[in-house]
Amino acid sequence: MKGVQSKNYNVVIVGGGITGASLLYVLSRYTNIPRLVLIEKYNEIAHVNSHFNNNSQTLHFGDIETNYSLEKARRVKEAAEMLKRYLEQYARGAFRKGYKMVLAVGESEVAELERRYEEFLPLFPKLKKINREEIARLEPRVVKGRNQNEKILALFTEDGYAVNFKKLAESFIRESRSVEKEGKQIDIVLDTEVADIVKSDDGYRLETSREVFTTDAVVVAAGPHSLIFAHSLGYGKEFGILPVAGSFYLANNVLNGKVYTMQIKKLPFAAIHGDPDVDNPQETRFGPTAKVLPLLERHKYRTALDFLQTSVWNVRGVRSLMKIISDKTIFFYVLKNILYDLPIIGKRIFLKEAKKIVPLLEISELRYGRGIGGIRPQVVNTITKKLEMGEAKITGNRIIFNITPSPGASVSLKNAEQDALQVVSMLGAPFQFYEKRWCEDIGSSMVECRE
Ligand SMILES: Cc1cc2nc3c(=O)[nH]c(=O)nc-3n(C[C@H](O)[C@H](O)[C@H](O)COP(=O)(O)OP(=O)(O)OC[C@H]3O[C@@H](n4cnc5c(N)ncnc54)[C@H](O)[C@@H]3O)c2cc1C
């Protein structure tokens, strides 16, 4: 693309999912950086994992997610509170409030949930233990037909938020553009794929399918594709991606609120749950399943080549992947999850899992959610030979790369705060982060309000 006129910005954001959109919002409203652009390869915002069809639509706080440690729950709660404040002030049409619970079935799960309740109550004082009768009053089908001798217990809270993360991302974009009247330039460039990011003397040059952009700093918020750009610039060579697809089964009017099941230890993906769709509460969604697929985007088979680029093709990389997959718990879980997507028998096998939540659920009630469900880019650390349990951020010279498995959407605003602070410090004076305004609007324990 030599000889092509380039457009110049202070910051380029690559990727228009919830991560990129929330960063654009924070940089445009809470810093004095004047020229920003977000580049998205599809012709709409939030078309991939942040699309309402492709995730579990949950604002995770850590109270009913039994795969979170207390420390992780503390961090996720702080981030979720920030997003909740935004939703309630600026995006009331993007969420639905409702109750949620985590259900323990059988002696050992009940004992584990009792222990967890004591540990988590100080962090989540609104959490209540509810017994069989209370569960039946709220969710009749969770109790109907269940063996009377089978012990059950649930932790319950009224404070559940189902979120349409696509609508939320669109709201971030709208709010960002509202600063254009202050003379800032906020550009959204859709239908344009970034092909290459090249370091230049004073910043970066981005070559895209349409035009060339030059910039002082870059934030790559392209989900698993972020790692391809990181590798190409020599960063994060120790990381690879294990793509874990999640599918959903659908039924009509089965549950009134969100019902989680207890987590299998060691798994970095959330346990299967059932809940009403955020925009169509008559539809109950069961899932997500967890199937390893060699793709970076669901149903986009050409991303198999991209997957190859995110793998670490050396002895250490292959050994790490083998070690993770050959773990007995993960191996059998992944195997079972492959079966869920098979025609005819998949539904029958999944029904057994869903019956843990709704014992009398009928095969005729369930239908496979065709075309829905995204891919969680689980990060493989080839040094520790383990799966990282959450999101990963790689920071380089005036460049940040975000890789965002669940709960990436719930923590997006907190993540944007961290990126914005870092970008301001990368660019240096005269750029600044408006901490006081940020604290008053959204709040965060990391940035303290100053007079
Ligand atoms: C089954 C499932 C259930 C989940 N449930 C939840 C949940 O309940 N709660 C929660 O908080 N999180 C959940 N998550 C995780 C959450 O969906 C993601 O963490 C979040 O959507 C990631 O947002 P993102 O903007 O980083 O990525 P994405 O939404 O994937 O956006 C990345 C964007 O980058 C664009 N892009 C990629 N490459 C390029 C390029 N070269 N040039 C230009 N643009 C590019 C893509 O087109 C895309 O729009 C779930 C995920 C899955 C798969």
The ligand as an SDF file (V2000), in Angstrom:
LIG
                    3D

 53 58  0  0  0  0  0  0  0  0999 V2000
  -20.4200  -19.2080   25.0370 C   0  0  0  0  0  0  0  0  0  0  0  0
  -19.9080  -17.9680   25.6980 C   0  0  0  0  0  0  0  0  0  0  0  0
  -20.5500  -17.4840   26.8330 C   0  0  0  0  0  0  0  0  0  0  0  0
  -20.0760  -16.3120   27.4440 C   0  0  0  0  0  0  0  0  0  0  0  0
  -20.7870  -15.7950   28.4870 N   0  0  0  0  0  0  0  0  0  0  0  0
  -20.3940  -14.6420   29.0440 C   0  0  0  0  0  0  0  0  0  0  0  0
  -21.1650  -14.0140   30.0510 C   0  0  0  0  0  0  0  0  0  0  0  0
  -22.2570  -14.4720   30.3760 O   0  0  0  0  0  0  0  0  0  0  0  0
  -20.6930  -12.9000   30.6350 N   0  0  0  0  0  0  0  0  0  0  0  0
  -19.4920  -12.3440   30.2700 C   0  0  0  0  0  0  0  0  0  0  0  0
  -19.0960  -11.3530   30.8620 O   0  0  0  0  0  0  0  0  0  0  0  0
  -18.7510  -12.8880   29.2900 N   0  0  0  0  0  0  0  0  0  0  0  0
  -19.1880  -13.9900   28.6540 C   0  0  0  0  0  0  0  0  0  0  0  0
  -18.4710  -14.5330   27.6330 N   0  0  0  0  0  0  0  0  0  0  0  0
  -17.2510  -13.8660   27.2060 C   0  0  0  0  0  0  0  0  0  0  0  0
  -17.5840  -12.6240   26.3910 C   0  0  0  0  0  0  0  0  0  0  0  0
  -18.5400  -12.9090   25.4000 O   0  0  0  0  0  0  0  0  0  0  0  0
  -16.2970  -12.0950   25.7820 C   0  0  0  0  0  0  0  0  0  0  0  0
  -15.3070  -12.0080   26.7680 O   0  0  0  0  0  0  0  0  0  0  0  0
  -16.4840  -10.7140   25.1810 C   0  0  0  0  0  0  0  0  0  0  0  0
  -17.5900  -10.6730   24.3160 O   0  0  0  0  0  0  0  0  0  0  0  0
  -15.2170  -10.3330   24.4740 C   0  0  0  0  0  0  0  0  0  0  0  0
  -15.3960   -9.0810   23.8900 O   0  0  0  0  0  0  0  0  0  0  0  0
  -14.3150   -8.5340   22.8950 P   0  0  0  0  0  0  0  0  0  0  0  0
  -14.7770   -7.2130   22.4410 O   0  0  0  0  0  0  0  0  0  0  0  0
  -12.9780   -8.6200   23.5290 O   0  0  0  0  0  0  0  0  0  0  0  0
  -14.3000   -9.6080   21.7150 O   0  0  0  0  0  0  0  0  0  0  0  0
  -15.3450   -9.7610   20.5150 P   0  0  0  0  0  0  0  0  0  0  0  0
  -16.7170   -9.4510   20.9410 O   0  0  0  0  0  0  0  0  0  0  0  0
  -15.0960  -11.0850   19.9020 O   0  0  0  0  0  0  0  0  0  0  0  0
  -14.8940   -8.6000   19.5490 O   0  0  0  0  0  0  0  0  0  0  0  0
  -13.6650   -8.6150   18.8650 C   0  0  0  0  0  0  0  0  0  0  0  0
  -13.8750   -7.8140   17.6250 C   0  0  0  0  0  0  0  0  0  0  0  0
  -12.6500   -7.6660   16.9270 O   0  0  0  0  0  0  0  0  0  0  0  0
  -12.9410   -7.7330   15.5450 C   0  0  0  0  0  0  0  0  0  0  0  0
  -11.7210   -8.0750   14.8300 N   0  0  0  0  0  0  0  0  0  0  0  0
  -10.9900   -9.2010   14.9080 C   0  0  0  0  0  0  0  0  0  0  0  0
   -9.9310   -9.1490   14.0980 N   0  0  0  0  0  0  0  0  0  0  0  0
   -9.9810   -7.9480   13.4880 C   0  0  0  0  0  0  0  0  0  0  0  0
   -9.1670   -7.3120   12.5120 C   0  0  0  0  0  0  0  0  0  0  0  0
   -8.0750   -7.8960   12.0180 N   0  0  0  0  0  0  0  0  0  0  0  0
   -9.5170   -6.0690   12.1030 N   0  0  0  0  0  0  0  0  0  0  0  0
  -10.6210   -5.4400   12.5830 C   0  0  0  0  0  0  0  0  0  0  0  0
  -11.4220   -6.0150   13.4960 N   0  0  0  0  0  0  0  0  0  0  0  0
  -11.1160   -7.2500   13.9500 C   0  0  0  0  0  0  0  0  0  0  0  0
  -14.0080   -8.7980   15.4560 C   0  0  0  0  0  0  0  0  0  0  0  0
  -14.7190   -8.7230   14.2470 O   0  0  0  0  0  0  0  0  0  0  0  0
  -14.8560   -8.4750   16.6680 C   0  0  0  0  0  0  0  0  0  0  0  0
  -15.9130   -7.6120   16.3880 O   0  0  0  0  0  0  0  0  0  0  0  0
  -18.9300  -15.6670   26.9610 C   0  0  0  0  0  0  0  0  0  0  0  0
  -18.2940  -16.1450   25.8170 C   0  0  0  0  0  0  0  0  0  0  0  0
  -18.7980  -17.2660   25.1710 C   0  0  0  0  0  0  0  0  0  0  0  0
  -18.1500  -17.7310   23.9160 C   0  0  0  0  0  0  0  0  0  0  0  0
  1  2  1  0
  2  3  1  0
  2 52  2  0
  3  4  2  0
  4  5  1  0
  4 50  1  0
  5  6  2  0
  6  7  1  0
  6 13  1  0
  7  8  2  0
  7  9  1  0
  9 10  1  0
 10 11  2  0
 10 12  1  0
 12 13  2  0
 13 14  1  0
 14 15  1  0
 14 50  1  0
 15 16  1  0
 16 17  1  0
 16 18  1  0
 18 19  1  0
 18 20  1  0
 20 21  1  0
 20 22  1  0
 22 23  1  0
 23 24  1  0
 24 25  2  0
 24 26  1  0
 24 27  1  0
 27 28  1  0
 28 29  2  0
 28 30  1  0
 28 31  1  0
 31 32  1  0
 32 33  1  0
 33 34  1  0
 33 48  1  0
 34 35  1  0
 35 36  1  0
 35 46  1  0
 36 37  1  0
 36 45  1  0
 37 38  2  0
 38 39  1  0
 39 40  1  0
 39 45  2  0
 40 41  1  0
 40 42  2  0
 42 43  1  0
 43 44  2  0
 44 45  1  0
 46 47  1  0
 46 48  1  0
 48 49  1  0
 50 51  2  0
 51 52  1  0
 52 53  1  0
M  END
$$$$
